Amino acid sequence: MYKVYLNPAEKRILVTRRTIREGGWLILSRHATWEKAYRRAVYIADKLDFILEWFLEEEIN
């Protein structure tokens, strides 16, 4: 399960399998595949003009 997180204070979007519970991150959505999560994150980051981040090892595995 891949998750899309938002950090409004830092203007960042994160795609990850990890569970993030601190640092101001809010979960926006969950997806079965990395591709679906990434597409959703790109859309949100573009609309909000936020930085998009992900862990490379999660993308390629």
BELQUIPE-V795478 format. One record per pair of residues at least 6 apart in sequence whose C-alpha atoms are under 8 Angstrom apart, sorted by the first residue. I is the first residue (numbers start at 1). J is the second residue. Records with the same first field share a line. If there is no record, write none. Layout:
I: J, J
//
This chain:
1: 17, 30, 31, 32, 33
2: 15, 16, 17, 18, 30, 31, 32, 33, 34, 37
3: 14, 15, 16, 17, 18, 27, 28, 29, 30, 31, 37
4: 13, 14, 15, 16, 27, 28, 29, 30, 37, 38, 40, 41
5: 13, 14, 15, 25, 26, 27, 28, 29
6: 12, 13, 14, 25, 26, 27, 28
7: 13, 24, 25, 26
8: 24, 25
9: 24
11: 49, 50, 51
12: 45, 50, 51, 52, 53
13: 41, 44, 45, 50, 51, 52, 53
14: 41, 52, 53, 54
15: 37, 38, 41, 52, 53, 54, 55
16: 54, 55, 58
17: 58
29: 37
30: 37
31: 37
34: 58, 59
41: 52
42: 52
44: 50
45: 51, 52
//
